Amino acid sequence: MMRTMADILNSYILPGRVADPLEGLEQARLGEQLGLGGIVLSERWDSKELGSVMGALTQVTQRVRLVAGITHFGTRHPLVQAGMSATMQMLSGGRFVLGFGRSVPTLFQKLGIPVLNNAGMADHVDILRKLWAGETVSYRGPAGDYPEMELAQPCANPPPIIIGAVGPKTLALAGAHFDGLLLHPFLTAEGVARSVKIVRDAAMAAGRDPMSVRIYAIVVAAPDTLTGGERENILEARAVSYFMHREIGLPIVSMNGWDEAPMNRLVETGLSRLEFGQADVADSRRQLAAAVEFLPREWLETGAASGSVSRCADRLGEYLAAGADEILLHGTTPEQQGPLVEELRRRPL
């Protein structure tokens, strides 16, 4: 049977800030019906806590991969993280993928959450794998201080561990230590190609099969089947929500070879205060969308997929040609993706 572009398609559910996580259950059901390869959840502690929502998703889906994309280092004790992931594998029949992000340092410092360096992240992954293998772990180092811990029941089918990466050091870390990675939204195809080379080279230097590291290109897709209001929220507001944080936006700008001046002007507006505060979600998104005027149109045109369904499919093909193994749609949710999925089913890999 011929494989098509739809076979490597994944989708976020519950993108951004949400008031009701129950919507995600129906989104996941629909995504599975569409034939998506994976459903991805980005954790927010107020309404998208990973264990709660993923646990529910294991029971409303049967086939689709369930990807944590992403939780963060330091937010759970390694034994708790290992046990939660092993439990998720049992509940899902082996469909869980554990994804990490390195953190937002300025926020995590305020919250008292440790911010791990690259050595600490690599060690954390090694600790999880040892716990799943049934080993007793005694560790003191950059990942923390754990005198003695073990899982009473080893994990027979440990989940793959992936990481969100955009800067060169984290990309190299992914190639050397992780099973896969999520590239950041708003990379151009050229930015993806540069990223892929760093990952594959690092894997080879570490003595690993470079092609064993699964690379997801996250693409904000806003086809013209959406309403104007939907596009504004999915594309414009989302772009601003990344570039208003210098620590997030700068690696994207650098990997794409863009001038950072427009991003700096956006950062200076102070809109980042909306990200984790208690402001009304709809009003916050409107403010973010309005601030898109700070960003060059080129950033949205070359860093995302927009326009006709056919044009969006062409753009996704460009990311695959740049070396990505999987496409992860961001912004839209499965109930909005039918026409694009149908178009991708007509396109062979």
Stockholm file with secondary structure:
# STOCKHOLM 1.0

chainA/1-349         MMRTMADILNSYILPGRVADPLEGLEQARLGEQLGLGGIVLSERWDSKELGSVMGALTQVTQRVRLVAGITHFGTRHPLVQAGMSATMQMLSGGRFVLGFGRSVPTLFQKLGIPVLNNAGMADHVDILRKLWAGETVSYRGPAGDYPEMELAQPCANPPPIIIGAVGPKTLALAGAHFDGLLLHPFLTAEGVARSVKIVRDAAMAAGRDPMSVRIYAIVVAAPDTLTGGERENILEARAVSYFMHREIGLPIVSMNGWDEAPMNRLVETGLSRLEFGQADVADSRRQLAAAVEFLPREWLETGAASGSVSRCADRLGEYLAAGADEILLHGTTPEQQGPLVEELRRRPL
#=GR chainA/1-349 SS CCCBGGGGEEEESSCSSCSCTHHHHHHHHHHHHHTCSEEEECCBTTTBCHHHHHHHHHHHCSSSEEEECCEETTSSCHHHHHHHHHHHHHHHTSCEEEEEECCCHHHHHHHTCCCCCHHHHHHHHHHHHHHHTTCCEEEEETTEEEEEECCSSCCSSCCCEEEEECSHHHHHHHHHHCSEEEECTTCCHHHHHHHHHHHHHHHHHTTSCGGGSEEEEEEEEEETTSCHHHHIIIIIHHHHHHHTSHHHHHHHHHHHTCCSHHHHHHHTTTGGGGSSSCSCHHHHHHHHHHGGGGSCHHHHHHSSEEESHHHHHHHHHHHHHTTCSEEEEESSCGGGCHHHHHHHHTSBC
#=GC SS_cons         CCCBGGGGEEEESSCSSCSCTHHHHHHHHHHHHHTCSEEEECCBTTTBCHHHHHHHHHHHCSSSEEEECCEETTSSCHHHHHHHHHHHHHHHTSCEEEEEECCCHHHHHHHTCCCCCHHHHHHHHHHHHHHHTTCCEEEEETTEEEEEECCSSCCSSCCCEEEEECSHHHHHHHHHHCSEEEECTTCCHHHHHHHHHHHHHHHHHTTSCGGGSEEEEEEEEEETTSCHHHHIIIIIHHHHHHHTSHHHHHHHHHHHTCCSHHHHHHHTTTGGGGSSSCSCHHHHHHHHHHGGGGSCHHHHHHSSEEESHHHHHHHHHHHHHTTCSEEEEESSCGGGCHHHHHHHHTSBC
//
